[in-house]
């Protein structure tokens, strides 16, 4: 696959992943708009360069491990690089991002999991079409219809939405059963 073609087709997926990570910095950090914009642009550039020879729209699962962004007792080096570009240390990034985060950036789908036992939630989803342009769908859309612009997030699961509302949580809530006795 030609590099320029690969770069062009991965842009919506990279934008979804970077937007997700940037949201943590904006909400939890003392990062100004300029720093946030620099972080986002830097991470987009780093990911595009990193993924350019590991992007296979005809076989989306191929290279998935290579494209996985992982924070778990060790900061993902690509995220760390973008954070350092705006003056954030690795320790500061640990405070701003979930301590256990897995983010999969694959052709046609970007998903994440917070915590080792968390639900896997879809951020972005599209389907290849016959004319070469992907059709983007969201969790709320009719499967028969397609949207021509990138959807910022897929509303996939209530538990995923709850995880996003409590951005600081390091692992999802555990299921508890409440009983009432008389």
C-alpha positions as CSV (number, residue, x, y, z in Angstrom):
1,X,0.0,0.0,0.0
2,X,1.3,3.4,-0.9
3,X,2.3,5.6,2.1
4,X,0.2,8.6,1.1
5,X,-2.9,6.5,0.6
6,X,-2.4,4.8,3.9
7,X,-2.0,8.2,5.7
8,X,-5.1,9.6,4.2
9,X,-7.2,6.6,5.2
10,X,-6.1,6.6,8.8
11,X,-6.8,10.2,9.5
12,X,-10.3,9.8,11.0
13,X,-9.2,6.9,13.3
14,X,-6.1,8.9,14.5
15,X,-8.3,12.0,15.1
16,X,-10.7,9.9,17.2
17,X,-7.9,8.5,19.3
18,X,-6.1,11.8,19.8
19,X,-9.4,13.6,20.6
20,X,-10.1,11.0,23.3
21,X,-6.7,11.4,24.9
22,X,-6.8,15.2,24.6
23,X,-10.2,15.3,26.4
24,X,-8.5,13.9,29.5
25,X,-5.9,16.7,29.4
26,X,-8.5,19.4,28.9
27,X,-10.8,18.2,31.6
28,X,-8.3,17.1,34.3
29,X,-5.3,19.2,33.5
30,X,-4.2,22.7,33.7
31,X,-3.4,22.7,30.0
32,X,-4.2,25.8,28.0
33,X,-5.8,25.8,24.6
34,X,-2.5,26.3,22.8
35,X,-0.8,23.5,24.7
36,X,-3.8,21.2,23.9
37,X,-3.7,22.1,20.2
38,X,0.1,21.4,20.1
39,X,-0.3,18.1,22.0
40,X,-3.1,17.0,19.6
41,X,-1.2,18.0,16.4
42,X,2.1,16.4,17.7
43,X,0.3,13.1,18.6
44,X,-1.5,13.0,15.3
45,X,1.8,13.5,13.4
46,X,3.6,10.9,15.6
47,X,0.8,8.3,15.2
48,X,0.6,8.9,11.4
49,X,4.3,8.3,11.0
50,X,4.3,5.3,13.4
51,X,1.4,3.6,11.6
52,X,2.2,4.4,8.0
53,X,3.7,1.0,7.3
54,X,1.4,-0.8,9.7
55,X,-2.0,0.2,8.3
56,X,-4.0,-2.5,6.4
57,X,-7.6,-1.5,5.6
58,X,-8.0,-4.8,3.7
59,X,-7.0,-6.7,6.9
60,X,-7.8,-4.4,9.8
61,X,-6.6,-6.8,12.6
62,X,-3.2,-7.1,11.0
63,X,-0.8,-4.9,13.0
64,X,-3.4,-4.2,15.8
65,X,-0.9,-4.9,18.6
66,X,1.6,-2.5,17.0
67,X,-1.0,0.3,16.8
68,X,-2.2,-0.2,20.4
69,X,-1.7,2.7,22.8
70,X,-1.1,1.4,26.2
71,X,-0.8,2.9,29.7
72,X,-0.3,0.4,32.4
73,X,2.5,1.0,35.0
74,X,4.4,2.4,32.0
75,X,3.5,5.4,29.9
76,X,3.0,4.8,26.2
77,X,6.2,6.3,24.6
78,X,4.2,8.1,21.8
79,X,1.9,9.7,24.3
80,X,4.8,10.6,26.5
81,X,6.6,12.2,23.5
82,X,3.6,14.4,22.7
83,X,3.2,15.3,26.4
84,X,6.8,16.3,26.7
85,X,6.5,18.5,23.7
86,X,4.1,20.7,25.7
87,X,6.1,20.6,28.9
88,X,4.3,17.8,30.7
89,X,6.5,15.2,32.4
90,X,5.7,11.5,32.4
91,X,4.6,11.9,36.0
92,X,2.2,14.7,35.2
93,X,0.8,12.6,32.3
94,X,0.2,9.7,34.8
95,X,-1.9,12.1,36.9
96,X,-3.9,13.3,33.9
97,X,-4.6,10.0,32.1
98,X,-6.1,6.8,33.4
99,X,-3.5,4.6,35.1
100,X,-4.7,1.6,33.1
101,X,-5.8,2.5,29.5
102,X,-5.7,0.5,26.3
103,X,-6.6,2.3,23.1
104,X,-6.8,0.3,19.9
105,X,-6.5,2.3,16.7
106,X,-7.5,0.1,13.8
107,X,-8.7,0.7,10.3
108,X,-12.5,1.5,10.5
109,X,-12.6,1.2,14.4
110,X,-11.1,2.9,17.4
111,X,-11.9,1.4,20.8
112,X,-10.7,1.6,24.3
113,X,-10.7,-0.1,27.7
114,X,-10.1,1.6,31.1
115,X,-8.9,-0.8,33.7
116,X,-7.9,-4.4,33.1
117,X,-11.5,-5.6,33.6
118,X,-13.3,-2.7,32.0
119,X,-15.7,-2.9,29.1
120,X,-14.4,-2.4,25.6
121,X,-16.0,0.7,24.3
122,X,-16.1,2.0,20.7
123,X,-15.1,5.6,20.0
124,X,-15.2,5.5,16.2
125,X,-16.6,3.1,13.7
126,X,-16.9,3.1,10.0
127,X,-17.4,0.6,7.2
128,X,-15.5,0.4,3.9
129,X,-17.7,1.1,0.9
130,X,-17.4,0.0,-2.6
131,X,-16.3,3.4,-3.9
132,X,-13.2,3.4,-1.6
133,X,-14.5,6.0,0.8
134,X,-15.6,4.7,4.2
135,X,-19.1,5.2,5.5
136,X,-19.2,6.3,9.1
137,X,-21.8,5.0,11.4
138,X,-22.6,5.7,15.0
139,X,-24.2,3.5,17.7
140,X,-27.5,5.5,17.3
141,X,-27.6,5.5,13.5
142,X,-29.7,3.3,11.3
143,X,-27.5,0.5,9.8
144,X,-29.0,1.2,6.4
145,X,-27.9,4.8,6.4
146,X,-24.4,6.3,6.3
147,X,-23.0,9.6,7.4
148,X,-20.4,11.4,5.3
149,X,-18.5,13.1,8.1
150,X,-16.6,11.8,11.0
151,X,-18.6,11.1,14.1
152,X,-16.6,12.3,17.2
153,X,-17.7,9.3,19.3
154,X,-19.9,6.2,19.0
155,X,-22.6,6.0,21.7
156,X,-22.1,2.3,22.2
157,X,-22.7,1.3,25.8
158,X,-24.1,3.0,28.9
159,X,-21.2,1.7,31.0
160,X,-18.8,3.3,28.5
161,X,-20.5,6.6,28.8
162,X,-20.4,6.4,32.6
163,X,-16.6,5.7,32.4
164,X,-16.2,8.9,30.4
165,X,-18.2,10.9,32.8
166,X,-15.8,9.9,35.6
167,X,-12.6,10.5,33.7
168,X,-10.4,10.1,36.8
169,X,-11.5,6.5,37.6
170,X,-8.6,4.0,37.1
171,X,-10.9,1.0,36.7
172,X,-14.6,0.5,36.1
173,X,-17.0,0.1,38.9
174,X,-17.6,-3.5,40.1
175,X,-21.1,-4.9,39.8
176,X,-22.8,-5.1,43.2
177,X,-26.1,-6.6,44.1
178,X,-28.2,-4.8,46.6
179,X,-30.7,-6.8,48.6
180,X,-33.6,-5.5,50.7
181,X,-34.9,-7.5,53.6
182,X,-37.9,-6.7,55.8
